[in-house]
């Protein structure tokens, strides 16, 4: 079995807590989230939202800001990251997901959430089997007509120049299933992940009865922000899937 490196979130939790809130001023990560509110607003019902793998709660707080009348739940397997989320948002609802022998428990009712968000979480799945199980669990907790929105690293990231993220892997290209390491510059947080193509995600969710679409967000030139390749090359993808 190949040697698999994992992000030390116990160590990186305090670094993640230093990241700026999601807005145009947060840098490159803004591309991933800028279209999310409008995507969600397409749904008829937006009452219950799950931020799965919420980490330090950046996406959870972003969703609460845009959907103040919805129940927004953050959930993660790492207690240190959850502590940072609770510190930043004491009135928020954050749940610890128990894990036994690499199997995560999802203590949610089936067909419960209108929206499930995965903010830079797909890369935590190290094998295709793990990824398939992860997406199947999301499909179970989504209600009929519910939406999965997931954003993660796209292959462009490894050969572009970015305002606030740096590829510190020893490659400028990547194949599916390979590992990479990036540094999030505003906080000097390092993350190691496994790369998955959006096409693979689409095939998996199709087998689960979900219809999907993928977009590759860019930004326009802005005199206020010194964008680099963000205006012409998408470092992230935004994956949308609807449960029939």
TORNUFI-565795 format. One line per field, with one value per residue: z, x, y of N, C-alpha, C in turn; residue number from 1. Coordinates in steps of 0.1 Angstrom, whole numbers. Atoms other than C-alpha are relative to their C-alpha. Example, Ala and Ser with C-alpha at 12.3 -4.5 7.8 and 13.67 -1.06 7.14 Angstrom:
2
nzz = [0, 0]
nxx = [9, -9]
nyy = [-12, -11]
cazz = [78, 71]
caxx = [123, 137]
cayy = [-45, -11]
czz = [0, 8]
cxx = [9, -8]
cyy = [12, 11]
seq = [1, 2]
END
This chain:
244
nzz = [0, 1, -12, 1, -10, -4, -6, -15, -3, -14, 1, 9, -4, -3, 12, 7, -7, 4, 13, 0, 3, 14, 6, 11, -5, -6, 10, 10, -4, 3, 13, -3, -7, 4, 6, -8, -4, 11, 4, -10, 1, 10, -6, -5, -14, -6, -15, -7, 7, -7, 5, -4, 0, -1, -5, -9, 2, 10, 8, -8, -2, 13, 3, -10, 4, 12, -2, -14, -5, 1, -10, 6, -9, 4, -6, 3, -8, -7, -11, 0, 10, -6, -11, 7, 6, -11, -5, 9, 1, -12, 0, 11, -3, 6, -4, 2, 7, -5, 10, -5, 11, 12, 5, -6, -3, 4, -9, 5, 6, 15, 7, -10, 3, 13, 6, -7, 5, -2, 4, 0, -8, 8, 0, -12, 4, 5, 10, 7, -9, -10, 6, 4, -12, -4, 8, -3, -13, 3, 7, -10, -9, 8, 3, 14, 5, -8, 8, -5, 6, -5, 8, -3, 8, 14, 4, 4, -11, -1, 10, 0, -10, -7, -10, -14, -2, 7, 2, -5, 5, 9, 13, 6, 6, -9, 5, -10, -10, -5, -11, 2, -12, 3, -11, 0, -4, -11, -13, 1, -3, 10, 2, 10, 4, 11, 11, 7, 11, -1, 8, -9, -10, 7, 2, -13, -4, 10, -5, -12, 4, 0, 13, -4, 9, -5, 6, -3, -2, 2, -4, 9, -4, -11, -4, -14, -3, 9, 4, 9, 10, -3, 10, 13, -2, -12, -8, -7, 7, -8, 4, -4, 3, -5, -2, 7]
nxx = [9, -8, 0, 10, -2, 13, -1, 1, 9, -3, -10, 4, 13, -2, -3, 13, 8, -5, 5, 11, 13, 2, 5, -9, -13, -7, -10, 3, 11, 13, 5, 7, 13, 7, 13, 7, 14, 10, 3, 9, 13, 8, 8, 12, 0, -14, 2, -10, -12, -11, -13, -7, -14, 0, -13, 1, 13, 1, 11, 12, 3, 4, 14, 9, 2, 9, 12, 2, 13, -1, -8, -13, -7, -14, -4, -14, -6, -12, 5, -7, 6, 13, -2, -2, 13, 9, -5, 4, 14, 4, 14, 2, 3, -11, 0, -11, 3, -9, -7, -5, -7, 1, 14, 7, 14, 8, 12, 10, 11, 0, 9, 2, -6, 3, -13, -13, -11, -13, -10, -14, 1, -1, -14, -3, 2, -13, 2, 13, 10, 3, 8, 13, 8, 3, 11, 12, 6, 7, 12, 10, 5, 6, 14, 4, -2, -11, -12, -13, -10, -13, -11, -14, -11, -1, -14, -7, -8, -14, -9, 4, -5, 13, -2, -1, -2, -12, -2, -13, -3, -11, 5, 9, 11, 4, 10, 9, -5, -14, 0, -7, 0, 1, -1, 10, -9, 4, -2, -11, 5, -3, 10, -3, 13, 0, 7, 11, 6, 15, 7, 2, 11, 12, 4, 5, 13, 10, 3, 8, 12, -1, -4, -11, -5, -12, -5, -14, 2, -11, 4, -4, -10, 5, -11, -1, -6, -11, 1, -10, 7, 14, 8, 0, -2, 8, -7, 9, 13, 12, 8, 14, 8, 13, 6, 13]
nyy = [-12, -12, -8, -11, -11, -6, -13, 0, -11, -3, -10, -11, -7, -14, -7, -2, -10, -14, -3, -11, 5, 1, -12, -3, -4, 12, 4, 10, 8, -7, 6, 12, -3, -13, 4, 10, -5, 0, 14, 5, -7, 6, 10, -4, 1, -1, 0, 7, 1, 7, -3, 13, -3, -15, -5, -11, -6, -11, 1, 0, -14, -6, 4, -7, -14, -1, 7, -2, 6, 14, 7, 4, 8, 4, 13, 4, 11, -5, -9, -13, -9, -4, -10, -13, -4, -4, -13, -11, 0, 7, 3, 10, 14, 8, 14, 9, 12, 11, 8, 12, 8, -8, -1, -11, 2, -12, 1, -9, 7, 0, -10, -11, -13, -6, -3, 5, -7, 6, -10, 6, 12, 12, 5, 7, 14, 5, 10, -1, 6, -10, -11, 5, 2, -14, -6, 7, -5, -13, 2, 5, -11, -10, 3, 0, -14, -7, -4, 1, -10, 3, -6, 6, -4, 5, 2, -12, -6, 5, -7, -15, -9, -4, -10, 4, 14, 4, 14, 4, 13, 0, 3, -10, 7, 10, 10, 3, 9, -4, -10, -13, -8, -14, -9, -11, -10, -9, 6, 10, 13, 10, 10, 11, 7, 9, -7, 7, -7, -2, 10, 12, -3, 1, 14, 6, -5, 5, 14, -2, -6, -15, -6, -9, -10, -6, -12, -4, -14, -10, -13, -11, -10, -9, -9, 1, 13, 2, 14, 5, 8, 2, -6, 7, 14, 4, 9, 9, 2, 0, 11, -1, 12, -1, 13, 1]
cazz = [0, -9, 19, 26, 43, 63, 73, 110, 118, 155, 147, 120, 138, 152, 118, 102, 129, 115, 80, 70, 67, 32, 12, -18, 5, 16, -16, -39, -19, -27, -62, -46, -26, -45, -64, -36, -22, -56, -63, -30, -36, -66, -42, -32, 4, 24, 60, 70, 59, 68, 65, 65, 74, 87, 102, 118, 106, 78, 55, 83, 92, 56, 52, 84, 71, 38, 52, 86, 88, 81, 106, 97, 113, 112, 117, 118, 130, 145, 180, 177, 146, 162, 192, 168, 151, 185, 197, 166, 167, 203, 194, 164, 163, 158, 161, 165, 141, 159, 140, 146, 125, 99, 96, 103, 119, 105, 133, 111, 100, 64, 39, 65, 50, 21, 15, 23, 18, 15, 16, 6, 21, -9, -9, 25, 9, 2, -20, -45, -21, 6, -17, -29, 7, 16, -12, -5, 31, 18, -6, 24, 45, 16, 12, -22, -43, -19, -31, -25, -31, -29, -39, -40, -57, -96, -115, -128, -93, -98, -127, -119, -98, -71, -47, -15, -21, -30, -44, -23, -40, -62, -93, -117, -129, -111, -118, -101, -68, -63, -33, -31, -5, -6, 17, 25, 27, 49, 78, 66, 70, 52, 37, 21, 0, -26, -60, -75, -109, -111, -138, -112, -87, -114, -122, -85, -78, -110, -96, -65, -84, -83, -113, -113, -128, -124, -129, -127, -112, -122, -111, -130, -128, -97, -89, -52, -54, -70, -86, -104, -125, -108, -137, -164, -148, -123, -94, -79, -91, -78, -79, -77, -74, -69, -54, -75]
caxx = [0, 13, 24, -4, 3, -25, -30, -23, -54, -46, -16, -31, -63, -49, -36, -70, -85, -64, -80, -101, -138, -151, -155, -138, -110, -101, -81, -81, -106, -133, -135, -148, -176, -187, -215, -226, -255, -271, -268, -286, -313, -325, -340, -376, -369, -338, -346, -318, -282, -253, -217, -200, -164, -168, -133, -129, -164, -156, -182, -207, -205, -207, -239, -254, -248, -266, -293, -302, -336, -322, -308, -271, -252, -214, -200, -164, -143, -116, -123, -95, -110, -144, -131, -119, -154, -172, -148, -155, -192, -203, -240, -235, -245, -214, -213, -185, -187, -174, -149, -140, -114, -115, -153, -172, -206, -233, -259, -284, -319, -323, -338, -333, -311, -321, -284, -251, -220, -185, -159, -125, -134, -135, -97, -98, -110, -78, -93, -121, -139, -137, -150, -179, -190, -187, -209, -234, -238, -245, -271, -288, -292, -303, -341, -358, -348, -319, -286, -250, -225, -189, -158, -122, -89, -88, -58, -51, -39, -7, 6, -9, 1, -24, -29, -33, -26, 7, 14, 43, 41, 70, 48, 30, 6, -14, -34, -64, -57, -23, -15, -5, 3, -7, -1, -29, -9, -30, -25, 5, -17, -6, -30, -23, -51, -59, -69, -103, -116, -151, -159, -154, -177, -203, -202, -205, -234, -252, -250, -267, -295, -283, -280, -248, -232, -197, -185, -150, -153, -131, -131, -130, -102, -106, -85, -91, -77, -44, -56, -31, -42, -76, -89, -81, -75, -98, -79, -110, -142, -177, -197, -234, -257, -294, -312, -342]
cayy = [0, 34, 57, 82, 115, 131, 167, 172, 192, 190, 211, 232, 242, 274, 283, 278, 300, 329, 326, 357, 352, 343, 375, 391, 401, 365, 360, 330, 310, 336, 320, 288, 304, 335, 316, 294, 316, 320, 283, 275, 301, 281, 256, 258, 249, 261, 252, 229, 231, 208, 220, 185, 187, 222, 225, 259, 269, 294, 280, 275, 312, 322, 302, 316, 351, 344, 322, 336, 319, 284, 259, 256, 228, 223, 188, 175, 146, 168, 183, 209, 223, 223, 242, 269, 270, 273, 300, 321, 313, 305, 305, 281, 245, 223, 185, 160, 131, 99, 78, 42, 23, 50, 47, 79, 78, 102, 107, 124, 114, 102, 127, 155, 183, 206, 214, 196, 217, 202, 230, 216, 182, 158, 156, 141, 108, 88, 61, 58, 35, 61, 88, 66, 58, 95, 106, 78, 90, 125, 112, 94, 126, 148, 152, 148, 178, 186, 199, 188, 217, 208, 228, 216, 219, 216, 206, 241, 250, 231, 252, 287, 316, 326, 354, 334, 298, 281, 247, 232, 198, 187, 187, 211, 185, 158, 126, 114, 96, 113, 134, 170, 196, 233, 262, 287, 318, 341, 317, 295, 265, 234, 209, 175, 160, 134, 148, 137, 147, 163, 137, 109, 127, 130, 93, 84, 106, 95, 59, 73, 89, 125, 148, 169, 199, 214, 249, 265, 299, 329, 365, 398, 423, 445, 475, 468, 432, 423, 390, 369, 339, 339, 360, 335, 301, 283, 268, 252, 236, 239, 207, 207, 176, 174, 144, 133]
czz = [0, 13, -2, 11, 3, 6, 15, 4, 15, 1, -7, 4, 3, -12, -8, 7, -4, -14, 0, -4, -16, -5, -12, 5, 6, -10, -9, 4, -3, -13, 3, 6, -5, -6, 8, 5, -11, -4, 10, -1, -11, 6, 5, 15, 5, 15, 8, -9, 8, -6, 5, -2, 2, 4, 10, -2, -10, -9, 8, 3, -12, -4, 9, -4, -12, 2, 15, 6, -1, 12, -7, 11, -5, 7, -5, 9, 10, 11, 0, -10, 4, 11, -6, -6, 12, 6, -9, -1, 12, -1, -12, 5, -7, 7, -3, -6, 6, -11, 7, -11, -13, -6, 8, 2, -3, 8, -4, -6, -15, -6, 9, -5, -15, -8, 8, -7, 4, -5, 2, 9, -9, 0, 12, -2, -7, -11, -7, 8, 11, -5, -3, 13, 5, -7, 2, 13, -2, -7, 10, 8, -8, -2, -15, -5, 7, -9, 8, -8, 6, -9, 5, -11, -14, -5, -5, 12, 0, -10, -1, 11, 7, 11, 14, 3, -8, 0, 5, -3, -10, -15, -5, -7, 10, -7, 11, 10, 6, 11, -3, 13, -4, 13, -2, 6, 11, 14, 0, 4, -11, -1, -10, -4, -11, -11, -7, -11, 1, -8, 8, 10, -7, -3, 13, 3, -9, 4, 12, -2, 1, -14, 4, -11, 7, -7, 6, 1, -2, 6, -10, 6, 10, 5, 15, 4, -11, -5, -9, -11, 3, -10, -13, 2, 13, 8, 8, -9, 10, -5, 6, -3, 7, 1, -6, 10]
cxx = [9, 0, -9, 3, -13, 3, -1, -9, 1, 10, -4, -12, 2, 4, -13, -8, 4, -5, -10, -13, -2, -6, 10, 14, 8, 10, -5, -12, -14, -6, -9, -14, -9, -14, -9, -14, -10, -4, -11, -14, -9, -9, -13, 0, 15, -2, 11, 12, 11, 13, 9, 15, 3, 13, -2, -12, -1, -12, -13, -4, -4, -14, -10, -3, -10, -13, -4, -12, 1, 8, 13, 8, 14, 3, 14, 4, 10, -5, 8, -5, -14, 1, 2, -13, -9, 6, -4, -15, -7, -15, -3, -3, 11, 0, 12, -5, 9, 6, 6, 6, -2, -14, -7, -14, -7, -13, -11, -12, 1, -9, -3, 5, -4, 13, 11, 11, 13, 11, 14, 1, 2, 14, 4, -2, 12, -1, -13, -11, -4, -9, -14, -9, -3, -11, -13, -6, -6, -13, -11, -7, -7, -15, -2, 1, 11, 12, 13, 8, 14, 10, 13, 10, -2, 14, 7, 8, 14, 9, -4, 7, -12, 3, 2, 1, 13, 1, 14, 3, 12, -4, -8, -12, -4, -10, -9, 5, 13, -2, 7, 0, 0, 1, -10, 7, -4, 3, 12, -5, 3, -10, 5, -13, 3, -8, -11, -5, -15, -7, -3, -11, -13, -5, -5, -14, -11, -4, -9, -13, 0, 5, 10, 4, 13, 4, 14, 1, 13, -5, 4, 11, -6, 12, 3, 8, 11, 0, 11, -7, -15, -9, -1, 1, -6, 9, -9, -12, -11, -9, -13, -8, -13, -6, -14, -10]
cyy = [12, 8, 13, 10, 7, 14, -1, 12, 4, 12, 12, 8, 14, 8, 3, 11, 14, 4, 11, -7, 0, 13, 2, 3, -12, -6, -11, -9, 6, -6, -12, 2, 11, -4, -8, 5, 0, -14, -5, 6, -5, -10, 6, 1, 1, 2, -6, -2, -7, 4, -12, 1, 14, 6, 11, 9, 12, -1, 0, 15, 7, -3, 6, 14, 1, -6, 0, -7, -16, -6, -5, -7, -3, -13, -3, -11, 5, 10, 13, 10, 5, 10, 14, 6, 5, 13, 12, 2, -7, -4, -10, -14, -9, -14, -8, -13, -11, -8, -12, -8, 6, 1, 11, -3, 13, -1, 9, -9, -1, 10, 12, 14, 4, 2, -7, 7, -8, 10, -5, -13, -13, -6, -8, -15, -5, -10, 2, -6, 9, 11, -5, -1, 14, 6, -7, 4, 13, -2, -5, 11, 11, -3, 0, 14, 7, 1, -3, 11, -3, 8, -5, 4, -6, 0, 12, 6, -3, 7, 15, 7, 7, 10, -5, -15, -4, -15, -3, -15, 1, -2, 12, -6, -12, -9, -3, -11, 3, 11, 13, 7, 15, 8, 12, 12, 10, -5, -10, -14, -9, -11, -10, -7, -9, 7, -9, 9, 2, -11, -13, 3, -1, -14, -7, 4, -4, -14, 0, 7, 15, 5, 11, 10, 6, 13, 3, 15, 8, 13, 10, 8, 10, 8, -1, -13, -3, -15, -3, -9, -3, 6, -8, -15, -4, -10, -10, -3, 0, -10, 0, -13, 1, -14, 0, -5]
seq = [1, 2, 3, 4, 5, 6, 7, 8, 9, 10, 11, 12, 13, 14, 15, 16, 17, 18, 19, 20, 21, 22, 23, 24, 25, 26, 27, 28, 29, 30, 31, 32, 33, 34, 35, 36, 37, 38, 39, 40, 41, 42, 43, 44, 45, 46, 47, 48, 49, 50, 51, 52, 53, 54, 55, 56, 57, 58, 59, 60, 61, 62, 63, 64, 65, 66, 67, 68, 69, 70, 71, 72, 73, 74, 75, 76, 77, 78, 79, 80, 81, 82, 83, 84, 85, 86, 87, 88, 89, 90, 91, 92, 93, 94, 95, 96, 97, 98, 99, 100, 101, 102, 103, 104, 105, 106, 107, 108, 109, 110, 111, 112, 113, 114, 115, 116, 117, 118, 119, 120, 121, 122, 123, 124, 125, 126, 127, 128, 129, 130, 131, 132, 133, 134, 135, 136, 137, 138, 139, 140, 141, 142, 143, 144, 145, 146, 147, 148, 149, 150, 151, 152, 153, 154, 155, 156, 157, 158, 159, 160, 161, 162, 163, 164, 165, 166, 167, 168, 169, 170, 171, 172, 173, 174, 175, 176, 177, 178, 179, 180, 181, 182, 183, 184, 185, 186, 187, 188, 189, 190, 191, 192, 193, 194, 195, 196, 197, 198, 199, 200, 201, 202, 203, 204, 205, 206, 207, 208, 209, 210, 211, 212, 213, 214, 215, 216, 217, 218, 219, 220, 221, 222, 223, 224, 225, 226, 227, 228, 229, 230, 231, 232, 233, 234, 235, 236, 237, 238, 239, 240, 241, 242, 243, 244]
END
